[in-house]
């Protein structure tokens, strides 16, 4: 795929080429100098002396021309050789010396530049048309110097030389033929992409995708670090946070999915969310086995869906993320229903709908062939072509989940406030506040993760500017001195933290509650394990269970006072849920 926006930004740097060509006035009175052996144009010109304008430096001239040659590597094989010809003829105009006799019988010498022929300019104008039309409109084969002399004469240049003074009077008209004395070299049509870029013609394989073209001829190598020297820090931070999240998710799965004697609706919602967090973490562990996981075995090619491990990683991440996202509103809904002392109806239908959407949104991008790695992301849904796959499969569902969490959180706050006003109880209040904090964390994670994309897209021009500066630097020949200074590192690091704590959020709300101890100690499976390990006598299960039942009874009594419910069975069923 082509980074077209970057290409356009890169072309802006050709403006210094135009300034080098068109901003100079044609100054007479210069000298004829030998073309330096170190000049990049030395082997291109079929003459040895050139006209150096007064005040110009040969060293500076050679440096500027070398920089221009480096930038021309970002053009095409058709444009580059013709552009080199015109730049060499323009930068090192052939020097012609004329001797004229004055009226006082003294001889005066004139050094004059033979300017590039218009035909040479036209040969460069046609293959470089796409560059010129976009950003170099001031470059024209009809351009003139400030004194009206054509930069690229059709046949010849007419110099009018006159002077009146004590040193002598003269008025000469010298017609000098234009210069097309260039050595045509087919080797200049070969694009030599500056390191670390790669030549597309040598590395791009037909039928393969996920190459990132900087120009029509140069591609990015893989891996490509957007934040050089900081990528390892981000990876280690991501791995550490994801490992913590994975451990807490495993704990939640054991607590609410494996050990309970009976799994309630709330337990199933927490279990599903924790499974999603655990699966999301697995995608990172799959990638962590290879330092260059995003790179294929083909130089310069990022992994695509045809690389099966990339497809697996993308599917696992998408499935886990969507699972946690879809079940977080269900946890919020359960909290809201509990705050009304109600009961979730038709939970089985919700279950079927949620899991159906999760599987569909995971499989849909795979059918579209959209799972691949990019310059900035691991193997996931690729939207670099501007398609709506990420919106349909991830962002729109995330926004819907965010809306539902907001609604249920607001309604829950209202109900909890009413409950506390009617029956003040600090322990119940603390429990409810903890759950609300968990819901707010859900909301923050979803909001940040879904909004970062749009913030980055809004600042895409800044990224392209940074890459363009880096590309200009490497074109000068020493990539070790060139550092890509891409913006947004702090936000990228924060995004890693936000995604890394996804599974940890549910642990804050439900994993730190005393009911967890009750679940473990009353679990028949856990008791069986203790007996097998002969640890049952060391742990006083009955005392622990009695204490937790007492705490649960206190919650029941508070809820009963709040609701003034006449029947005990309904409230008992509600509050026995963790």
C-alpha atoms as one frame of an Amber mdcrd trajectory, in Angstrom:
protein
   0.000   0.000   0.000   1.180   3.510  -0.715   1.531   6.226   1.848   0.234
   8.793  -0.618  -0.168  11.570   1.928   3.419  11.104   2.981   4.559  11.201
  -0.631   2.834  14.538  -1.109   4.378  15.884   2.066   7.773  14.672   0.931
   7.441  16.545  -2.327   7.218  19.777  -0.382  10.897  19.364   0.335  11.574
  19.744  -3.332  10.822  23.410  -2.782  14.425  23.893  -1.683  15.399  22.527
  -5.093  13.255  25.155  -6.743  14.709  27.850  -4.531  18.146  26.638  -5.560
  17.205  26.866  -9.237  14.852  29.774  -9.664  15.667  32.209  -6.867  19.132
  32.997  -8.208  19.663  36.013 -10.364  21.973  35.634 -13.295  25.070  37.561
 -12.206  27.727  38.407 -14.749  31.362  38.995 -13.986  31.981  35.496 -12.671
  34.866  33.152 -13.329  35.456  29.955 -15.258  36.317  27.110 -12.881  37.207
  23.463 -13.273  34.429  21.059 -12.340  35.432  19.403  -9.082  36.160  15.683
  -9.260  33.971  15.302  -6.141  31.002  16.893  -7.833  28.131  14.460  -8.503
  27.846  16.024 -11.969  31.472  15.441 -12.925  30.744  12.317 -14.980  27.500
  13.720 -16.425  28.875  16.774 -18.241  30.780  16.691 -21.491  32.977  19.662
 -20.591  35.438  20.501 -17.833  34.928  24.170 -16.952  31.791  25.861 -15.671
  30.667  29.385 -14.914  30.771  30.267 -11.213  28.799  33.363 -10.318  30.378
  36.069  -8.167  30.124  35.277  -4.454  29.309  31.586  -4.941  31.339  28.761
  -3.369  32.288  25.573  -5.183  32.118  23.607  -1.911  28.633  24.874  -1.140
  27.544  24.252  -4.723  28.729  20.634  -4.617  26.949  20.105  -1.298  23.646
  21.484  -2.586  23.786  19.406  -5.749  24.574  16.253  -3.712  21.514  16.911
  -1.545  19.390  17.345  -4.646  20.668  14.052  -6.058  19.705  12.326  -2.824
  16.182  13.732  -3.003  15.858  12.599  -6.626  16.050   9.004  -5.380  12.471
   9.565  -4.213  11.250  10.151  -7.765  10.771   7.578 -10.522  13.200   5.862
 -12.924  11.730   7.993 -15.710  12.013  11.302 -13.871  15.360  10.892 -12.138
  17.831  10.800 -15.120  16.190  13.716 -16.903  16.045  15.731 -13.691  19.746
  15.007 -13.104  20.574  16.310 -16.589  18.780  19.606 -16.107  20.147  20.099
 -12.591  23.720  19.481 -13.724  23.447  21.795 -16.715  21.821  24.457 -14.551
  24.182  24.118 -11.581  27.373  23.888 -13.674  26.666  25.972 -16.796  29.303
  25.677 -19.473  31.666  28.630 -19.342  32.493  30.506 -22.549  35.177  33.224
 -22.654  34.963  36.104 -25.142  37.696  38.667 -25.783  36.667  42.074 -27.092
  38.757  45.116 -28.045  37.743  48.489 -26.651  38.025  51.860 -28.404  41.286
  52.573 -26.583  42.760  49.392 -28.153  42.707  47.482 -24.852  41.319  43.939
 -24.727  38.693  42.871 -22.225  37.562  39.292 -21.477  34.018  38.240 -20.681
  33.153  34.930 -18.978  29.587  33.995 -19.854  27.397  30.983 -18.927  25.878
  28.838 -21.634  22.414  28.136 -20.244  20.604  24.753 -20.563  18.590  24.310
 -23.732  14.832  24.361 -23.501  14.685  20.902 -25.086  16.594  19.422 -22.136
  14.163  21.060 -19.731  11.160  19.673 -21.613  12.613  16.155 -21.387  12.597
  16.498 -17.616   9.240  18.252 -17.427   7.229  15.405 -18.964   8.300  12.408
 -16.784   8.365  14.604 -13.663   4.951  16.089 -14.435   3.183  14.546 -11.398
   5.679  16.189  -9.047   5.639  19.519 -10.840   1.833  19.720 -11.097   1.351
  18.960  -7.399   3.855  21.188  -5.677   6.426  22.578  -8.092   4.258  24.730
 -10.311   6.843  27.530 -10.211   9.251  25.232 -12.072   8.616  25.929 -15.732
  10.704  25.618 -18.845   9.537  29.142 -19.648  10.958  30.623 -16.429  13.111
  33.745 -16.591  15.710  35.384 -14.408  14.878  38.701 -12.778  16.694  40.540
 -15.587  14.412  38.912 -18.174  16.883  36.379 -19.578  15.224  32.945 -20.126
  16.543  30.216 -17.818  16.115  27.649 -20.571  16.562  29.374 -23.967  15.203
  27.794 -27.103  18.441  28.170 -29.063  20.666  30.843 -27.637  21.019  33.601
 -25.061  21.572  37.208 -26.077  23.892  39.019 -23.648  24.032  42.814 -23.824
  27.231  44.035 -22.203  27.797  47.747 -21.785  29.771  50.085 -19.575  30.517
  53.806 -19.363  33.381  55.041 -17.197  36.985  55.989 -16.785  38.160  52.441
 -17.403  36.645  52.530 -20.857  33.355  52.516 -22.649  31.891  49.490 -24.397
  28.614  48.177 -25.672  28.645  44.615 -26.939  25.915  42.196 -27.944  27.012
  38.559 -27.643  24.765  35.716 -28.755  25.671  32.473 -26.964  24.336  29.086
 -28.035  22.397  27.139 -25.383  24.019  24.142 -23.750  22.899  20.538 -24.267
  26.357  19.051 -23.864  25.327  16.284 -21.489  26.526  12.666 -21.284  23.485
  10.414 -21.272  23.918   7.598 -18.794  21.283   4.873 -18.521  22.564   3.869
 -15.088  21.101   7.067 -13.615  17.607   5.689 -14.213  18.182   3.138 -11.459
  16.616   4.260  -8.185  18.965   3.731  -5.241  16.715   4.124  -2.224  18.654
   5.559   0.698  19.184   3.186   3.614  17.205   1.930   5.495  14.601   2.114
   2.701  14.450  -0.722   0.189  14.083  -0.707  -3.593  10.595  -1.901  -4.458
  11.714  -3.478  -7.728  14.101  -5.779  -5.849  11.882  -6.755  -2.917   8.188
  -6.490  -3.747   6.774  -9.857  -4.684   3.770 -10.027  -7.036   0.547 -10.948
  -5.276   1.857  -9.991  -1.854   0.451  -7.084   0.114   1.328  -4.892   3.129
   4.335  -3.219   1.588   4.554   0.423   2.583   5.613   2.577  -0.337   7.289
   5.849   0.534   7.449   6.603  -3.198   6.712   4.580  -6.297  10.173   3.043
  -6.030  11.054   2.891  -2.322   9.447   0.941   0.499   9.906   0.893   4.250
  11.971  -1.900   5.696  10.461  -4.085   8.397  10.692  -3.575  11.305  10.308
   0.179  11.200  10.424   1.960  14.547   8.208   5.016  14.799   9.785   5.791
  18.167  13.456   4.741  17.809  15.036   3.648  21.058  11.702   3.655  22.876
   9.988   0.674  21.283  11.571  -1.804  23.711  10.344   0.244  26.666   6.807
   0.216  25.305   6.959  -3.527  24.636   8.218  -4.340  28.137   5.605  -2.109
  29.757   2.898  -3.696  27.661   4.095  -7.197  28.555   4.248  -6.433  32.297
   0.774  -4.872  32.454  -0.769  -7.551  30.265   0.752 -10.280  32.449  -0.806
  -8.697  35.547  -4.119  -8.410  33.737  -3.876 -12.036  32.624  -3.234 -13.256
  36.188  -6.176 -11.292  37.590  -8.429 -12.588  34.807  -7.429 -16.173  35.587
  -8.287 -15.502  39.236 -11.695 -14.098  38.232 -12.364 -17.086  35.983 -11.593
 -19.457  38.851 -13.678 -17.439  41.304 -16.780 -16.893  39.167 -16.614 -19.715
  36.667 -14.893 -22.762  38.141 -15.365 -22.774  41.920 -18.985 -21.622  42.478
 -21.477 -24.346  43.297 -23.993 -22.402  41.214 -23.204 -19.760  38.574 -25.551
 -16.771  38.708 -26.216 -14.276  35.922 -23.822 -11.777  37.472 -21.142 -14.425
  37.768 -21.569 -15.307  34.108 -21.195 -11.660  33.063 -18.021 -11.261  35.130
 -16.741 -14.612  33.856 -17.322 -13.624  30.223 -15.572 -10.279  30.688 -12.609
 -11.983  32.374 -12.398 -14.558  29.576 -12.234 -11.696  27.091  -9.398 -10.054
  29.018  -7.550 -13.346  29.274  -7.894 -14.046  25.541  -6.745 -10.513  24.688
  -3.623 -11.089  26.763  -2.968 -14.344  24.904  -2.641 -12.422  21.637   0.272
 -10.476  23.144   1.907 -13.657  24.392   1.674 -15.104  20.878   3.499 -12.060
  19.492   6.080 -11.786  22.268   7.843 -14.951  21.125   9.329 -13.051  18.165
  11.000  -9.632  18.417   9.994  -8.918  14.826   6.618 -10.603  14.895   5.044
  -8.053  12.526   7.622  -8.759   9.806   7.300 -11.558   7.299  10.179 -13.596
   5.911  10.147 -11.332   2.845  12.289  -8.193   3.361  10.172  -5.077   3.621
   6.839  -6.909   3.861   4.687  -6.654   6.959   2.682  -9.729   7.843  -0.760
 -10.104   6.369  -3.625 -12.536   6.789  -1.856 -15.018   4.519   0.701 -15.404
   7.308  -1.325 -17.745   9.497   0.233 -16.767  12.819  -0.683 -13.132  12.137
  -4.255 -14.177  11.345  -4.419 -16.204  14.575  -3.081 -13.289  16.631  -5.536
 -10.867  15.031  -8.509 -13.172  15.578  -7.546 -13.806  19.206  -7.135 -10.095
  19.975 -10.367  -9.101  18.240 -12.356 -11.888  19.905 -11.005 -11.080  23.364
 -11.422  -7.315  23.054 -14.963  -7.510  21.678 -15.919 -10.039  24.346 -14.849
  -7.713  27.167 -16.431  -4.714  25.444 -19.786  -6.431  24.902 -20.033  -7.879
  28.403 -19.068  -4.679  30.236 -22.523  -3.092  29.579 -24.071  -6.333  30.839
 -22.182  -5.926  34.122 -23.401  -2.322  34.297 -26.969  -3.456  33.549 -26.787
  -6.101  36.266 -25.641  -3.472  38.760 -28.508  -1.198  37.759 -31.091  -3.995
  38.076 -29.692  -4.936  41.498 -29.927  -1.315  42.649 -33.649  -1.449  41.838
 -33.939  -4.813  43.669 -35.103  -6.267  40.389 -34.091  -9.348  38.489 -32.676
  -9.755  34.980 -35.284 -11.308  32.735 -34.567 -13.349  29.607 -30.834 -13.522
  30.311 -30.544 -16.450  27.898 -31.596 -14.220  24.996 -28.989 -11.616  25.945
 -26.389 -14.369  26.082 -27.221 -15.648  22.596 -27.286 -12.165  21.064 -24.011
 -11.082  22.631 -22.031 -14.171  21.682 -23.494 -14.142  18.177 -22.320 -10.584
  17.605 -18.922 -11.375  19.113 -18.327 -14.265  16.694 -19.669 -12.301  13.710
 -17.522  -9.227  14.380 -14.459 -11.417  14.845 -14.990 -13.441  11.663 -16.151
 -10.581   9.425 -12.726  -8.907   8.955 -11.180 -12.327   8.269 -13.592 -12.884
   5.376 -12.584  -9.466   4.072  -8.875 -10.336   4.357  -8.269  -7.380   6.667
  -6.139  -8.891   9.427  -2.553  -7.694   8.997   0.270  -5.841  10.707   0.981
  -2.196   9.948   3.810   0.248  10.583   2.109   1.412  13.777   0.106  -1.622
  14.999   0.376  -5.345  15.551  -1.683  -7.865  13.610  -5.230  -6.561  13.751
  -7.822  -5.025  11.432  -5.996  -2.955   8.828  -7.705   0.278   7.775  -4.781
   2.026   6.069  -6.714   1.939   2.809  -9.451   4.099   4.331 -12.000   1.291
   4.530 -14.661   1.107   7.243 -13.748  -2.329   8.613 -12.439  -0.995  11.927
 -15.523   1.161  12.363 -17.966  -1.663  11.676 -16.113  -4.363  13.591 -14.768
  -2.427  16.545 -15.415   1.278  16.986 -19.186   1.441  16.458 -19.761  -1.527
  18.835 -17.449   0.186  21.347 -19.447   3.411  21.127 -22.685   1.499  21.669
 -21.162  -0.186  24.724 -19.976   3.182  26.045 -23.464   4.632  25.665 -25.067
   1.763  27.555 -22.489   1.939  30.355 -23.159   5.677  30.714 -26.920   5.173
  30.898 -26.806   2.320  33.411 -24.164   4.070  35.532 -26.236   7.256  35.787
 -29.385   5.320  36.697 -27.420   3.264  39.242 -26.041   6.399  40.885 -29.566
   7.733  41.271 -30.792   4.510  42.849 -27.778   4.144  45.155 -28.221   7.743
  46.320 -31.863   7.110  47.134 -30.917   3.919  48.980 -28.315   5.676  51.097
 -30.658   8.555  51.959 -33.383   6.187  53.145 -31.094   3.655  54.832 -27.577
   4.977  55.521 -25.076   2.139  55.552 -21.406   2.870  54.936 -20.513  -0.710
  54.082 -23.183  -0.974  51.385 -22.273   2.492  50.152 -18.598   1.527  49.884
 -19.516  -1.577  47.907 -21.663   0.414  45.491 -19.046   3.135  45.049 -16.459
   0.470  44.255 -18.679  -0.964  41.528 -19.306   2.528  40.135 -15.567   3.157
  40.019 -15.194  -0.090  38.083 -17.827   1.045  35.586 -16.077   4.393  35.215
 -12.830   2.555  34.505 -14.636   0.520  31.836 -15.870   3.772  30.362 -12.444
   5.419  30.471 -10.725   2.460  28.816 -13.293   2.321  26.008 -13.339   6.090
  25.534  -9.572   6.450  25.367  -9.040   3.401  23.143 -11.717   4.484  20.677
 -10.796   8.179  20.580  -7.016   7.814  20.216  -7.397   6.678  16.609  -9.182
   9.872  15.644  -6.714  12.041  17.504  -3.850  10.379  15.672  -5.615  10.727
  12.327  -6.192  14.402  13.052  -2.448  14.849  13.587  -1.450  12.693  10.625
   0.063  15.683   8.854   2.429  16.141  11.789   3.524  12.509  11.501   4.114
  12.871   7.774   6.099  16.049   8.332   8.335  14.200  10.801   8.839  11.309
   8.365   9.547  13.754   5.536  12.271  15.457   7.575  13.715  12.042   8.393
  13.575  11.017   4.718  15.340  14.211   3.661  18.041  13.461   6.224  18.674
   9.873   5.096  18.811  11.029   1.469  22.004  12.897   2.385  23.764   9.596
   2.988  24.223   9.009   6.729  21.131   7.375   8.276  22.902   6.960  11.643
  22.673  10.728  12.061  18.957  10.788  11.296  16.419  10.350  14.062  12.705
  10.063  13.406  11.047  12.456  15.822   7.437  11.334  15.582   4.958  12.994
  17.948   2.488  11.230  20.214   4.814   8.986  22.224   3.151   9.910  25.540
  -0.295   9.062  24.201   0.994   5.812  22.729   2.428   4.856  26.130  -0.830
   5.787  27.870  -2.796   3.717  25.364  -0.631   0.700  26.216  -1.384   1.231
  29.902  -5.123   1.573  29.221  -5.317  -1.581  27.096  -3.051  -3.435  29.531
  -5.334  -2.858  32.535  -8.513  -3.917  30.702  -8.724  -7.259  32.506  -7.621
  -5.733  35.788 -10.607  -3.364  35.984 -13.159  -6.054  36.763 -10.874  -7.381
  39.517 -11.035  -4.006  41.281 -14.808  -4.098  41.491 -15.518  -7.756  42.136
 -12.238  -9.515  42.938 -11.590  -7.517  46.108 -15.013  -8.144  47.648 -15.416
 -10.334  50.789 -17.915 -12.470  48.871 -14.912 -13.895  46.973 -13.723 -15.592
  50.168 -17.196 -17.009  50.669 -17.202 -18.440  47.135 -13.838 -20.119  47.647
 -14.576 -21.501  51.095 -18.049 -22.763  50.232 -16.930 -24.306  46.953 -17.244
 -28.077  46.895 -14.483 -28.237  44.306 -12.150 -26.227  46.507 -13.021 -28.357
  49.526 -12.304 -31.495  47.502  -8.872 -30.108  46.524  -8.111 -29.271  50.165
  -9.043 -32.740  51.286  -6.898 -34.316  48.584  -3.992 -32.167  49.713  -4.846
 -32.886  53.377  -5.190 -29.189  54.112  -8.865 -29.184  55.103  -8.080 -29.426
  58.815  -5.735 -26.458  58.668  -8.379 -24.165  57.213 -11.499 -23.563  59.297
 -14.067 -23.440  56.572 -17.120 -23.164  58.773 -15.955 -20.065  60.661 -15.044
 -18.276  57.445 -18.350 -19.157  55.837 -20.321 -18.047  58.913 -18.561 -14.693
  58.952 -19.284 -14.127  55.276 -22.909 -15.178  55.691 -23.202 -12.618  58.488
 -21.866  -9.921  56.214 -24.206 -10.993  53.435 -27.164 -10.963  55.864 -26.367
  -7.384  56.789 -26.561  -6.436  53.115 -29.874  -8.267  52.815 -31.369  -6.432
  55.766 -30.307  -3.074  54.355 -31.805  -3.908  50.987 -35.038  -5.055  52.628
 -35.386  -1.824  54.566 -34.806   0.151  51.421 -37.350  -1.650  49.315 -39.992
  -2.461  51.948 -40.446  -5.747  50.176 -43.048  -7.932  51.803 -41.776 -11.235
  50.534 -38.386 -12.485  51.607 -37.788 -14.946  48.804 -37.312 -12.341  46.087
 -34.770 -10.229  47.953 -32.898 -13.285  49.184 -32.430 -14.525  45.626 -31.138
 -11.129  44.501 -28.655 -10.548  47.297 -27.194 -14.012  47.285 -25.487 -13.087
  44.042 -21.864 -11.972  44.509
